[in-house]
Amino acid sequence: MPDFCIPLPVRLCYNLCEVISLNNRINFDLERKMRQFTIPNLMQYVVIGQGIVFALLMIWPSVGYTLLRLITLNRDQIFHLQVWRLVTFVFVPPSSSPLFILFALYFYYFIGQGLERLWGSVRFCLFYYIGMLGAILACLITGYADNSFLNLSLFFAYAAMWPDEQVLLFMIIPVKMKYLAILDAVLFLWQFITGSFSVKITILLSLANVFLFVGGDLKRSIQREIEHYKMRKNWR
């Protein structure tokens, strides 16, 4: 089947992964230089921090919201030497719902530990730090950014490494990771198309780590899906 029959978004994503994925030598050099900054079990600390902030928001709202205002990414406050925000924004919890927060924190910990076991602590921390840097750059450009796309970059990386692994959606429905990733990618694309300039910049910069580290794996996964798509078309 000719290539023009392949859906355009799939071809665009494939070409993007091919163009911007780093080669192994560059990754090796970066990992060697970053070894001294490695934090083993990084996601454990991130999840614990988010859990503490969320607990304060629920149990002691006045303290919780004061803390929340102090740890978010804000360009004006950073320029006023509140430089701790460059790190503490990762501890902002992803939701205000008690039910969702338990699922989200467990999921972030699960996929973070899985990636760290596969890559090793150095490579995983480098992946996360580059995602942080992307969010910080987005903040400096637009004035504000958060950790939502950084957190979801972990999910995309995990789905690229284990596309056929099943998870229980809402603890009930078994779904393969690749289908959840496709759904998230569609939502991201919609946000990118319809969102403001700041949203576009935040998405591009916060997800740069995905293409830099798993671009090659995404490319191979997309290539396999294209081949399966061609085979299904030929059998019809």
N, C-alpha and C positions, 0 to 999 in steps of 0.2 A: 504494500500500500504506500502511495507517495506521502512525503512528509507533510504536504500542505493539508492532508486530511487529519493530522494530529491536532487536537485542540490547541488554540493559540496560547492560553495561559500556561499549559504544560511545556510548550516549546520555549516560551520566554523564560520560565523558571529554570529549565534545563540549561539554556545558554548562559543565564546569569551565574549559575553554580559553576559552570565551566570556566567562565572568565575570571571570577574573583576568589576562587578557593586558593588558599596558600599552599605552596609546595612543602614537602616534608622537611627540607633543609631549613627553611625560614622558621617553621614551627619548632624545630629542634633548637635553633639558636635562641628564640624567644623563651622557650622553656628553661634552657640552661641559665639565662640571665635572671629569670624570675624565681629561681629555686629558693633564694633566701627570703622571699616574700610569701612563701606558701603557707597556708593555714590548713592542716589536715582536718577533715570533717567540717569543712566550711559551712555546708548547708545546715548542719546541726546548730551552729551558732546563729545563723540567719533566722532559722525557724524559731528557735528559743526567743530571740530578740523580738520577732514579730508577735509571738504569743504573749510576751510580757506587756508589750504596748497595747495589744488588744484587751488583755485582762484589765489593765488600768482604765482603758476606755469604758469598759463595762462596769467595773467595781467602783472606781473613783474617777468619774468623768472629768471633774475640774482639773485634776492632775494629769489625766490621760490626754485631754485635748491640748493642755499647755505643752506637754511633752511632744505631742504630734506636731504642733506648730514650730517647735524647736528643731525637729529632725528632718523635715521635708526639704527637698531641693528648691531653693529660691535664689535667683541670681542677685537680687538686691541685697539680701541678707549675707550671701557669700562675699559680696564686695565690701560688706561691713565687717569682714574678718570672722564671720561665723563659719570657719572652714570645716568644722566637724560635720556639717551637713553633707560634705562630699563623700562621707562614709555612712553616716547614720540613716540616710534615706532608704537604705536596703532593709531597715527594720520597720518600715511602715507596713502595717498589715494589709492584706489584699481585700478585705471585706469587713463590713460592720455586722454581718450575720453570724451568730454563734454557730449555727449548723454548718454553714459554708466554710467558715474559718477552719474548723477541724478537718474537713475534707481537703481544703487547699493546702494547709500546712503539712499534712501527712503526704500529700501528693508531691509537693515541692521537695520534701525530705527524701521520699522514695526515689524520685528521678535523679535528684542530686547525688545521692549515694550510689545509684547505679552507674551514672556517668563517671564518678570518681573511681569506682572500682575498675571500670573499663580503661580509663585514660591514665589513672594515677593522680595523686593530689596536685602535682605541679601543673599538669596540663589542664585539669579541671579549674583550678584557681585562676589560671591565666584566662581561660574562657570566661569566667565570671567577671574578672577584673576588666576585661575589654568591654563586656556588656555594661558594667558600671561606668566606664569611661564614655561610652556612647551616650548614656543617659545624662551624664554631666555635661558633655558637649552640647546636647540638645537643650539643656537648661541654660547654658551660657548664651546660646543663640536666640532662644525663644523667651527666656525669662523664667520658665518653670518646666519641670519634668518630674516623673515619678518612676517607680520600679516595676510597673505592671508589665511592660514589654520585656524588661530584663528577666522577670520571673518566667514569662512565657517562652523566652528564648531557650530555657532549659527544656521545656516540653518539646520544642521543635528538634532540638539536638537529640533528645532521647528517642523521639519518633524516627529520626533519620537512622539511628543505630539499630533500633529494634522495631521496624515498621509493622511486623506481624504479631507482636506481643499483644495479648488481650488484657484489657483492664475492665473493671466493673463500673460503668457509668451510673452515678447515683447509688453505688453499691449494689446494683441489681442487674443492669443490662450489660452483657459482655460486648465490647467493641474493640476492634483492632486499633492500635495507636495511629496507624497511617490514616485511618478515616477521620479520627479526631483532629489530626494535624491538618488534613485537607479542609475540614470545617473551619478550623481556626485561621488557616491561610486565607480562606474566602472572606471571613469576617475582617481580617487585617486589611485585605485588599479593599474592601468596602470602606473601612475607616480611612484608608489612605486616599481613596478617590473623593470621598465626601467630607473629610476632615479639614481643619484649618491648616495653615502653613506649619504651625507648631506641632500639630499631630503628625504631619508628613515627616518632618525632620526627626521627631522622636522615634517614630517607627523605623525609619531607615538607619539611624545611628544605634538604636538599642538592639537591633537585630543583626548588626554587622558581624557580631561574634559567631552567629549561626553559620553564615556563609564562609567566614574565615576558617572555621574549624571543622565543619561537617559539610562544606560545599561539595567535596568529592563524594561523600556518602549519599548526599541528596541527589547528586548527578546520577550515580549508579542506580539509586532507587527509582528515580524518574525514568531512567533508561529501561529498566526492567518493566515498569508499568507501561511504557510506550510499546515495548515488544509484545506484551500481553494484549494490549489494545489492538495492535496490528493483527495478531493471531486470531482474536475474536472476530475482527472484521472480515478476515479472509475465510473463516469457517461459515459465515452467514451466506 
